[in-house]
Amino acid sequence: MKATLQLALCTALILLALPCSASESAVLRNGFSIRHQRRQIIGTITRLYVDGKDSFVDIPTVEIDHFESAPDDAAPTPRLAPKPAVDNPPHSFDLNQAVKDASGTYRLDPDLVTSVIRAESGFNVRAVSPKGAQGLMQLMPQTASELGVHNAFDPQANVEAGTRYLRELLERYDFDLIKALAAYNAGPQRIDQYGGVPPYYETKAYVARIVRDFNKKKMAAQTPAKSAPKKPAATKPPKQ
């Protein structure tokens, strides 16, 4: 399931619009479904707008089994409702360096950690969710306490603890990235209860958003930079 989903969530660049119903679910051939507001055709890709007009997931059209209508009253509610930042992180704090250090310590890809931070808090150090999760990696108070974090709004401590927690989840689920991300969002008890990703729109969209962002980073890194045009080799003038 992981490999199929990761393949399905790679992004494309050229758009060709195709309108659809305001609320429906795309059911994939692997059984994974994604609720969305509208969709577009992009060559062989179907783009599903899952959370407003700017958040989307790209799915190879051949991977989509069918579409189902979704009740209007089941419109998705974003998990994160961050409060405006009341102060800025210390000037000495370097997010890139913090991610690099934590990723090195817990042997994770820094791009993955960055994608989780983007999905969790939008890089808002003071973000607080309706359920009480705090900081860059949205640590719940109990989780933060178990990880030894006394101030979840300390960005350095938050990133270090969140990365450690993600590593623990990956180990718990035999490095199944999809299950680990779902557990980070919904809690391990839900993964154990359903034997995999729980049937929650919020969690499915969350996982898809992170994998899409992570794949986008990897695709960009693998795209060779355009080489500068070579200057013609100098030649000696013919002898007279």
N, C-alpha and C positions, 0 to 999 in steps of 0.2 A: 504493500500500500504506500509506503514511504517513497519508493523510487518513482511510482506512477504519479503521485501527487506532486513531487518536486519537478518532474518533467512537465506536468501540466501547468505549473505556475510560473514558467519563464515568461518574460515580458517581450512585447513587440513594439515597433516604433511607428508604423504607418496606419492611420485609422480610416475606416470606411463605415459610416454609421448605418445601423439597422435598428429601428425602434422596436420595443417590445412592451409587454404589460408592465404596470408600475411596480408590481410585487410578485415575484415568482421564484421558484427554486430550480436550479440546474442539477439534475441527478446524473452523476458520473458513472461510467461503466464499472468502476471499482466500489460503487456503493456510497461514495462520499457525495454529499449534496451541499450546494452553496446557494443561499438565498440572496437575491439581488434586486435592485430597483429597476435596472434596465441593462440592455446588452448591446454590443456592437460586433460586427464582423470585421476582422482584420486579416484578410487573406485566408489562411487555414486556421486562424485563431478566432475564438469567440471571447470577447472581453466582457466580463461581468462586473458591473458597478455595485459593490457590496455595501458601501457605507457612505452615502452622499455622492456627489458628482466626481470627486477627485480620487476616491479610494476604489481600486479595481483589482480583479484577478484575471489573468489571461489563461484560457484553457484551450488546448488543441480541440477543434470541433469534433474530431473523431472520438475523443474521449468522453463526449457528452452523450448519454443514453437517451434522455428525454428531459423535457421541462414540465414542471408542475406549478399550478397556480398556488399562491400563498395567501392566506386570509389577510385582509387589510389591517385587522387589529393585531397582527403579529409582526408589525413593522419593527425592525431592529432598533434597539436602544444602545448607544455606545456605552461601553463599560466605563470608560474613563471620562470623568468630568473634572478636569484639573482646575484647581483654584489659581487665580493669577499669582504670579511669583511676587512675594512680598519683599524678597531681597535677592541679591545675586550671589552665586557661589563665590567663594574666596578667589581673589585674583590669581592665587597660586595654583588653583585647581585646573588641571588640563584633562579634559574628558578623554581625548584620544590616548593620552599616556595612561590614564587610569584603566581604560579598557584593555590596552596592550599589556599592562602589568597583571591585571586579574586574569586575562585570557592565558597568559604565559604560565601563571601559577597553577591554573586548573585545566590547562591543556585544551583550550577551546579556540575555535576560530574567532578572532576579534570582530570580523564582519557579522557573525551570528549574534554576538553580544550586542553590537551596535543596533542590529535590526530589532532585537528584543526591546532595547531601550526606546527606540523610535515608536514601536507599537504600544509600549506600556505608558510612557509619559510624554512623548513628543519632545524629549530632552528638557523637560521642565523640572528643575531640581525640587520645587515646592509642590509638585502635583499631588493631589489627594483624590482618591476614587470615592464614590458613594459608599463603598463597603469599608473604607478606612485604610486602603493600601496607600503607602507613602513613598515619595521620592522617585528618583530616576527609574529604578527597576520595580517600583510599586510593591514594596515589601509589606505584607500584613504585619501588624504589631507582634503577633505571636511568633510568626516566622522570623522576624527581625530579632526578637529576643532569643530564640533558639540558636540563631546564627551569631549571637554575641554583639548585635548592633544596638547601641543605646540611643542613638539619634539617627533615624532613618533619613533625615534631611541632610545629613553629612554626605555629600556626593561620593567622596572617596570610599567611605565605609559601605554605602549603599551598593555601589558598583561591585565592590569586592564580594560582598555577601550575596548579591543577586547572581553573580557569575558562579559562585560556589554552589548555590542552590540549584542552578541550572545543570551544573555538572553532576550533582547528586541525583537529579531526576534522570539524566541520560544514563547513568550507571544503573539506576533502579529498573529502567525499561530496556536494558540491553542495547543502549545507544540508538533506540528508535526515536529519531528526532521529532516525528509527529506526535507520538505519545508524550514525550517529555515537554514539548511546548504546550500541549493540551493540559497537562498536569500543572504547568506553571500558571496557566490561566484559571482552570476550574478546580484545581486541587487533586492530589493523587487519589484521594478517596473516590472521586468520580470516575477516574480512569479504571480503578479496580472494580468499581460497581458495574460499569458497562463493558469491561473487557477491552477498552480502547477509547477512542475519542467519543465523548458523550454527545448525545443528540441535541446540543445547544447551538443555536445560530451564533451566539456571541463567541463561543470557543472555536467553532469551525472557521468563522471569518477571521478570528485572531490568528489562528495557525496559518491560514492561507496568506494573510497579510505579511507575516514574518517571512515565510518561505519565499514569497514573491520578491520581497525586498532583498533578501539574502541572495537569491538567484540573480537578481538584477546586478548586484555588486559583483558577483563572480563573472557574469557575462561581460561586464564592462572591463574587468581586469584581464580577461582573456582576449579581448579585442585588440589586435596589434595596432599600435599607433601608426598613423600614416607616416611613412618615411619621407623625408625631404627629398626633393628631386636631386639626383646626382648631377654634379657638374661634369661636363664632357672632359675626358682625359686630355691633358695637354699634348700636343703633337709638335714635333719639330718641323719647321718649314723644309720643303724639299731643297736639296742642294742644287744650286744653279750650274 
